[in-house]
Structure formats: structure tokens, C-alpha cells
Amino acid sequence: MKKVAVTLANGQLGCRVIQQLIKRIGKENVVGIVRNPEKTNFLNIEVRKGDYNNPIDFKSALQDIDTLLLISGLDAPKVRIKQHQNIINAAKRNKVSKIVFTSVIGAIENTSFKPILESNRQTESDIINTNINWSIGRNSLYIEPDLEYIETYKNIGVIINSAGTGKCGYTNRNELAKAYTEMLLDDKHNSKVYSLLGKPITQQELADCINKVYATNLTYKSIAIEEYLKDRKSVLGKHLGTIVGSIYENINKGSFDVKSDFEKVARMPHKSPLEMIEEFKKGIR
């Protein structure tokens, strides 16, 4: 059995993919790549050092690796492109057979989300233009951040953002881990780009689902795109605030209301928003 490596292995998505891979191919065939290996004993697999900013790390980290899950970095878009290129180049030198990349859903248009989308599309192109087999997943929005914010929602009684009546096909890390495990292990997914999301819902429908699970009485209030972007920047800082504000701008414009490939990839239906919220409340994360 050849080895599968996962970058950002100690992150929330990375951990879940590793758990799935261990069940399928055994822990001896799974390698985690992280910036600080000394903090990852809980993974219970071989762990190698790999800082996205250091190509030398990946020269060693990708030795004897057959398949690689490249989880998108979180730095600013221009920085992220170079970081991903460091890893792709190391994969070529080490003759990695296949790269699976976690990208993001969205249409490149004149919104604040454009730089992030462009950076992901650039990495997609960089991977496709190698001689390495590839498979790309475009993730929709995680539902977890909204649920982690539940106490604030309860205190103010309302969900406020700029999504309007736009729909978003939320997903979560557990569901995505199922899809990426299949993409890593089954070559029928080679040379394909998949949109990974659940059933699209509006923000009011999201509030209704939260109300059912948490016995709350939340409503939804839409505000202007620029007003929400300004607010998020003031609270979260320019970089993160721009990301959050632009996400809801893109929901407003329909970017996250697309046909899902999840069931085709994972070989099972995507869990409903209500099911994901129920799991979150039970601590299944």
C-alpha cells in the first residue's frame, strides 16, 4: 500500500480526513504534514515537518508519498499562491503521483471575495499544468462558524449579514472528509473538479433550523453589502473582515447556490442543514 499525506494535518479538516484514511488504509499508510510536529502526538500517525513558507521542508516531507491532500492555506491570497507553489514543486521533485486540492466555490467577479477566488484558481491551474494526476474539490461554506456564534445570536435574537435572500449550500468538515477520502483513494476522480456542498438554503431558513434545534426564536435581518463589509473590517481587521464580509456578498449574488457533486463523490447524500446542526449540538465535530 502506498502512502497518503495530508497537509495542515492538525487542522480541523485535516484531522477528520486522517481519521477516515486510517479506517480505510491503516495508520501505517497515512502521513501528516504540519508546521510543528511536536504538538501532534494525538494524530497517532507518522508526522513530518512542513511549513508552507519553507520549500526545503517539503523536499523531505514528501519523500515516498504517492498521494497528497493539499489543504489550502489561510494567508493572504498572494502569499498563499507562493506557498502552494512551494508544495506543488516539491511534489513534482518527489514524483508524487497525485495531488488533491481543497479549493473554494465561487464565481470570479467584481466582489471583495475576488482575490481569494483568484488565488485558489491559480493553484488549481498550477496543479493541472503539472504532469501529476489531480482532483480538485471546491468547498462551500462551513456551517460550524455560524453555530459557534450561537450565543451571540441568542443574545441579540437576530442573524445579521448582507446575504439577503441568496442561498448557500452549507457543508461541514465531517462531510467534506468523506468526499476527500474518496478523491484521494479512487482514481476515477482523477482530472475532475467537484463542487462540494449540501442543500442551498437562505439565511432565514438557517435561522429556522437553528430555532428547531436550539429552541431559540431567531430571525434574519439583511443589511447593505458595504455596511456589513465595513462592520466586519472594524471588528475583525481588514484581512479577515474582508473575507467574512465578501462571503456574504457572494451568497447574496448566488455564488454558493450551485449544483452539488457531493453524492457523486462521497457515494452518499450530503447531510441536511438540520442534521448538521443537530450533530454540532451533540458535539459530533
HELIX and SHEET records of a PDB file:
HELIX    1   1 GLN A   12  ILE A   25  1                                  14    
HELIX    2   2 LYS A   27  ASN A   29  5                                   3    
HELIX    3   3 PRO A   37  LYS A   39  5                                   3    
HELIX    4   4 ASN A   41  LEU A   43  5                                   3    
HELIX    5   5 PRO A   55  ALA A   61  1                                   7    
HELIX    6   6 PRO A   77  ARG A   93  1                                  17    
HELIX    7   7 LYS A  114  ILE A  128  1                                  15    
HELIX    8   8 GLU A  144  GLU A  148  1                                   5    
HELIX    9   9 ILE A  150  ILE A  156  1                                   7    
HELIX   10  10 ARG A  173  LEU A  185  1                                  13    
HELIX   11  11 ASP A  187  HIS A  189  5                                   3    
HELIX   12  12 GLN A  203  TYR A  214  1                                  12    
HELIX   13  13 ILE A  225  LEU A  236  1                                  12    
HELIX   14  14 LYS A  238  ASN A  252  1                                  15    
HELIX   15  15 PHE A  262  ALA A  266  1                                   5    
HELIX   16  16 PRO A  273  LYS A  282  1                                  10    
SHEET    1   A 7 GLU A  46  LYS A  49  0                                        
SHEET    2   A 7 VAL A  30  VAL A  34  1                                        
SHEET    3   A 7 LYS A   3  THR A   7  1                                        
SHEET    4   A 7 ILE A  65  ILE A  71  1                                        
SHEET    5   A 7 LYS A  98  VAL A 104  1                                        
SHEET    6   A 7 ASN A 133  ASN A 139  1                                        
SHEET    7   A 7 LYS A 192  LEU A 196  1                                        
SHEET    1   B 2 VAL A 158  ASN A 161  0                                        
SHEET    2   B 2 THR A 219  SER A 222  1                                        
END                                                                             
